[in-house]
Amino acid sequence: MSEYHDRCDCNTIRESVFNRVRAALPGEDNLYDLADLFKVFGDSTRVKILAPWASPRY
């Protein structure tokens, strides 16, 4: 069985693409805010409470 490695074996980096992606990343404050928002969906009871709000019938 092959061993799983948690890394990329690619050694080619397109610096222009890397720089564009890095520049497009949200700031640290926004990342923390987004992480806090998505924590809401980590509990099925909270999702059940929020689910009716997503329905156009209500």
N, C-alpha and C positions, 0 to 999 in steps of 0.2 A: 504494500500500500504506500502511496506517495505521501510524503510529509507536507503539511500545509505551512507555508511561510507567510507571515503577515508583513510583506513588503513587496515592492515592485522591482522586478529585475530589469526594467527599462533604464537605460543610461542616457537616453536622448531627451533633452529638455528644450522645448521651444521657448526661449526666454521671452519673446514678445507676447506669446499666449499666456505664459505664466504671469507676466507683469499685468496684463489686462484683467485676468481673473483675480489676482491679488488686489488690484485697485477697486474692483467691483464688490469686494467683500464688505459687509456692513461693519461699522465700528464696534468696538468692544461693548459699549453701553447698549447698543441695539441688539447685539448677540445675547447679552444677559436678559434683556427684556423679552426677546423671542423665546429663550429657554424657559423663562418663567411662565409665559403664555402657554407653551406646549405642555408644561407640567399639569395644567388643568385637565388635559386629555389622558393623563396617566392612570386615572381611576375610573372604572366603568360606571360607577354611580354618578359621577360628575358628567360623563358623556350622556347618560340617560336623562339627566336634568337638562342638558343643553340641546339634545336632539330635537325636541319639538320646536325650538327656535329656528332651526334650519329648514323646517317644513313650511312651504308657502301656504299651506291650508290654515295656519293659525295666525 
